[in-house]
């Protein structure tokens, strides 16, 4: 029997073909879960839902009412949620002295406040003993200019995980975050267009390569199976958290 046979999963931020959220949704479905996929773009979501025999819900991660509606629709369709993954992100970059306040607040709205809404609403619709996994960033641990707005919001997410693990622990709900290192997706293709840039990034990774979406899907599966792990900010970086991230000014244009 598949490991997740009959379980209900929600994956928010799953509309980029071949991206992290997309791959996580495919992996959970392949393991037998009923998967609800959500993001702002309906077209790609419908394509993914058809591929995995799931259900698509349009949802802006930064709008609390839409996150609440997502949780309710998932529960109404399949029953109480067992696994909830928020892969939605808004990678706003800038320096402290140059970034408008509106941009900082926009970064927070999706990358942190959206995570708060996600934890609250998914936990309310979740079966006791479930898993909430939030996708954070290694930039929350290793500051890299000019990622200030994005990285600080992700650092707040990592703190949220610890509070949520305490609050929802009595129900057996585990809350963890995954901190990716450099990851090779279609959305990041411009960054990896020059093979020399990828080599420079991989040089800082003890395992010798940049991440792939499958690496993070495997991490979600591992956390689902790890019944005694909660409140953890898990680097999935090939060991890069032990060294340093390549600086942007080191990468060839």
C-alpha positions as CSV (number, residue, x, y, z in Angstrom):
1,X,0.0,0.0,0.0
2,X,1.2,3.6,-0.8
3,X,2.4,5.4,2.3
4,X,-0.3,8.1,2.2
5,X,-3.2,6.0,1.0
6,X,-6.5,7.8,1.7
7,X,-4.8,10.9,3.4
8,X,-5.8,14.4,2.4
9,X,-3.2,16.9,1.5
10,X,-3.2,20.6,0.6
11,X,-0.4,22.2,-1.3
12,X,-0.4,26.0,-1.7
13,X,1.9,27.6,-4.3
14,X,1.7,24.8,-6.8
15,X,1.1,26.5,-10.2
16,X,4.6,26.5,-11.6
17,X,5.1,23.4,-13.7
18,X,8.1,21.4,-12.4
19,X,8.5,23.8,-9.4
20,X,8.7,22.9,-5.8
21,X,5.0,23.0,-4.9
22,X,4.1,21.3,-8.2
23,X,6.5,18.4,-7.5
24,X,5.5,18.1,-3.9
25,X,1.8,17.7,-5.0
26,X,2.8,15.1,-7.6
27,X,4.8,13.2,-5.0
28,X,2.0,13.2,-2.4
29,X,-0.5,12.0,-5.0
30,X,1.8,9.2,-6.1
31,X,1.9,8.0,-2.5
32,X,-1.9,7.7,-2.5
33,X,-3.0,11.1,-1.0
34,X,-6.0,13.1,-2.2
35,X,-4.3,16.4,-3.1
36,X,-5.9,19.8,-3.3
37,X,-3.6,22.2,-5.2
38,X,-3.8,26.0,-4.8
39,X,-2.3,29.1,-6.2
40,X,-3.3,32.3,-8.0
41,X,-3.3,31.0,-11.6
42,X,-6.2,28.7,-12.4
43,X,-4.9,27.4,-15.8
44,X,-1.7,25.6,-14.5
45,X,-3.6,24.4,-11.4
46,X,-6.2,22.7,-13.5
47,X,-3.5,21.0,-15.5
48,X,-1.8,19.7,-12.4
49,X,-5.1,18.6,-10.8
50,X,-5.9,16.6,-13.9
51,X,-2.4,15.0,-13.9
52,X,-2.7,13.8,-10.2
53,X,-6.5,13.3,-10.1
54,X,-6.7,16.1,-7.5
55,X,-8.7,19.3,-7.0
56,X,-7.7,22.8,-7.9
57,X,-8.6,25.9,-5.8
58,X,-7.6,29.5,-6.8
59,X,-6.0,31.1,-3.7
60,X,-3.8,34.1,-3.1
61,X,-1.5,33.2,-0.2
62,X,-1.5,36.8,1.0
63,X,-5.3,37.0,1.4
64,X,-6.5,35.5,4.7
65,X,-10.1,35.0,3.5
66,X,-8.9,33.0,0.5
67,X,-6.7,30.8,2.6
68,X,-9.7,30.1,5.0
69,X,-11.8,29.3,1.9
70,X,-9.1,26.9,0.7
71,X,-9.1,25.0,4.0
72,X,-12.9,24.8,4.1
73,X,-13.1,23.6,0.4
74,X,-10.5,20.9,1.0
75,X,-12.3,19.6,4.0
76,X,-15.7,19.7,2.4
77,X,-14.4,17.8,-0.6
78,X,-12.2,15.1,0.9
79,X,-12.6,15.3,4.7
80,X,-10.2,16.5,7.5
81,X,-6.8,17.5,6.2
82,X,-3.8,15.3,7.1
83,X,-0.9,17.2,5.4
84,X,-0.7,20.9,4.6
85,X,2.3,22.4,2.7
86,X,2.7,26.1,1.9
87,X,5.2,26.6,-0.9
88,X,3.9,30.0,-1.9
89,X,6.6,32.7,-2.0
90,X,7.1,36.3,-3.2
91,X,10.9,36.8,-3.6
92,X,11.1,40.6,-3.2
93,X,14.7,41.8,-3.0
94,X,16.3,45.0,-1.9
95,X,18.6,46.8,0.5
96,X,17.3,48.2,3.8
97,X,18.2,51.7,2.8
98,X,16.6,51.5,-0.7
99,X,13.5,49.3,-0.3
100,X,10.2,51.2,-0.1
101,X,8.1,50.4,3.0
102,X,5.3,49.2,0.7
103,X,7.7,46.5,-0.8
104,X,8.7,45.3,2.7
105,X,5.0,45.0,3.7
106,X,4.2,43.1,0.4
107,X,7.1,40.7,1.2
108,X,5.6,40.1,4.7
109,X,2.1,39.7,3.4
110,X,2.9,36.5,1.5
111,X,6.1,35.2,3.0
112,X,5.1,35.6,6.7
113,X,1.6,36.8,7.3
114,X,0.3,34.4,4.6
115,X,2.0,31.6,6.6
116,X,0.3,32.7,9.8
117,X,-3.1,32.4,8.0
118,X,-2.1,29.1,6.5
119,X,-1.2,27.6,9.9
120,X,-4.3,28.9,11.6
121,X,-6.8,27.8,8.9
122,X,-5.2,24.4,8.1
123,X,-4.9,23.5,11.7
124,X,-8.6,24.3,12.2
125,X,-9.5,21.9,9.3
126,X,-6.9,19.3,10.2
127,X,-7.2,15.9,11.7
128,X,-5.3,15.4,15.0
129,X,-1.9,14.0,14.3
130,X,-1.4,15.9,11.0
131,X,1.5,17.7,9.5
132,X,2.0,21.4,8.5
133,X,5.1,22.1,6.5
134,X,6.1,25.6,5.5
135,X,8.7,26.3,2.9
136,X,11.2,28.8,4.2
137,X,14.6,29.7,2.8
138,X,18.3,29.2,3.7
139,X,18.5,33.0,3.3
140,X,16.8,33.2,6.7
141,X,19.9,31.6,8.2
142,X,22.6,33.0,5.9
143,X,22.0,36.7,5.0
144,X,22.8,37.4,1.4
145,X,22.5,40.8,-0.1
146,X,20.1,42.0,-1.5
147,X,17.5,39.5,-0.2
148,X,16.6,41.5,3.0
149,X,12.8,41.8,2.6
150,X,12.4,38.1,1.6
151,X,14.9,36.6,4.1
152,X,13.5,38.5,7.1
153,X,10.0,37.4,6.3
154,X,11.2,33.8,6.1
155,X,13.1,34.2,9.4
156,X,9.8,35.2,11.0
157,X,8.2,32.1,9.5
158,X,10.8,29.9,11.2
159,X,9.9,31.6,14.5
160,X,6.2,31.0,13.8
161,X,6.9,27.3,13.4
162,X,8.3,27.1,16.9
163,X,5.2,28.8,18.4
164,X,2.8,26.8,16.3
165,X,4.5,23.5,17.3
166,X,3.8,24.5,21.0
167,X,0.2,25.5,20.4
168,X,-0.9,22.6,18.3
169,X,1.3,19.9,19.8
170,X,-1.5,18.8,22.2
171,X,-3.5,17.7,19.2
172,X,-0.5,15.8,17.8
173,X,-0.1,18.3,14.9
174,X,3.5,18.7,13.9
175,X,4.6,22.0,12.4
176,X,8.0,22.3,10.7
177,X,9.7,24.4,8.1
178,X,12.0,23.4,5.2
179,X,14.9,25.7,4.3
180,X,16.0,25.2,0.7
181,X,19.4,26.1,-0.5
182,X,19.8,27.0,-4.2
183,X,17.2,25.1,-6.2
184,X,17.0,24.5,-9.9
185,X,13.5,25.2,-11.1
186,X,12.0,26.7,-14.3
187,X,11.3,29.9,-12.5
188,X,15.0,30.1,-11.5
189,X,16.2,29.3,-15.0
190,X,17.8,32.8,-15.6
191,X,20.0,32.3,-12.6
192,X,21.2,28.9,-13.9
193,X,21.4,29.9,-17.5
194,X,25.2,30.2,-17.3
195,X,26.7,26.9,-16.3
196,X,29.5,28.7,-14.5
197,X,26.9,30.3,-12.2
198,X,25.6,26.9,-11.2
199,X,29.1,25.6,-10.7
200,X,29.9,28.5,-8.3
201,X,26.7,27.8,-6.3
202,X,27.4,24.1,-6.2
203,X,30.9,24.7,-5.0
204,X,29.5,25.9,-1.6
205,X,27.4,22.7,-1.2
206,X,29.1,19.8,0.5
207,X,27.0,17.3,-1.6
208,X,28.4,19.0,-4.7
209,X,25.2,20.0,-6.5
210,X,22.3,22.5,-6.3
211,X,18.9,21.3,-5.2
212,X,16.1,19.9,-7.3
213,X,12.3,20.1,-6.6
214,X,12.4,16.3,-5.9
215,X,14.7,16.9,-2.9
216,X,12.1,19.0,-1.2
217,X,9.2,16.6,-2.0
218,X,11.3,13.9,-0.3
219,X,11.8,16.1,2.7
220,X,8.0,16.6,3.1
221,X,7.5,12.8,2.9
222,X,10.2,12.3,5.5
223,X,8.6,14.8,7.9
224,X,5.2,13.1,7.3
225,X,6.7,9.8,8.4
226,X,8.6,11.3,11.3
227,X,5.9,11.3,13.9
228,X,8.1,12.7,16.7
229,X,9.5,15.7,14.9
230,X,8.0,19.1,15.4
231,X,9.1,22.7,15.7
232,X,12.1,22.1,13.5
233,X,13.6,24.4,10.9
234,X,15.1,21.8,8.6
235,X,17.8,22.9,6.1
236,X,17.5,21.0,2.9
237,X,20.5,22.4,1.3
238,X,23.0,19.6,0.6
239,X,24.9,20.8,3.7
240,X,25.3,24.4,2.5
241,X,24.1,25.6,5.9
242,X,27.5,24.4,7.2
243,X,29.5,26.6,4.8
244,X,28.1,29.7,3.1
245,X,25.9,30.7,0.2
246,X,27.5,32.1,-2.9
247,X,27.2,35.9,-3.1
248,X,25.3,37.4,-5.9
249,X,28.3,39.4,-7.0
250,X,30.3,36.2,-7.4
251,X,27.9,34.9,-10.1
252,X,28.7,35.7,-13.7
253,X,26.1,37.9,-15.4
